[in-house]
Amino acid sequence: MKEKTIDYVLRATWISISKMYNEEAGKEGSTMATGFALLSIDPENGTPSTSLGPKMGMEATSLSRTLKTMEDKGLITRKKNPVDGRSVLICLTDFGKEMRDYSKKVVLTFDEAVRREIPQEDLDKFLEVASRIMDLIASRKIYNE
């Protein structure tokens, strides 16, 4: 059998996690993208819309669609940013805060389950390897040598 590439293992793992999160979010009529957005918004002060995309690693059009859906569902409101009048703050509604708590619980439940099953030493090594891969990509040492 042909050996699996690192890329394949990472993608397949993320797809499995994504499907799992979408199944859980679906129980509350939501999606993983909405849950991720909820977790990225400051629950007390809101988050400037301009910093939300980079924080989440999402393209502007995808983020706009997600925010529109969240606004339609009553999860967020948009308010003028008192610090910078040119930008908008994305703020959670009370319902948005409830759903944020649900999303946080889902993520922490996954985290705890993995930590129960995998020894800390293995997790530490996994996190170190993942960090080194991200550094390798960020430094552009893969294709620009």
Secondary structure, 3 states (H helix, E strand, C coil): CCCCCHHHHHHHHHHHHHHHHHHHHHCCCCCHHHHHHHHHCCCCCCEEHHHHHHHHCCCHHHHHHHHHHHHHCCCEEEEECCCCCCCEEEEECHHHHHHHHHHHHHHHHHHHHHHHHCCHHHHHHHHHHHHHHHHHHHCCCCCCC
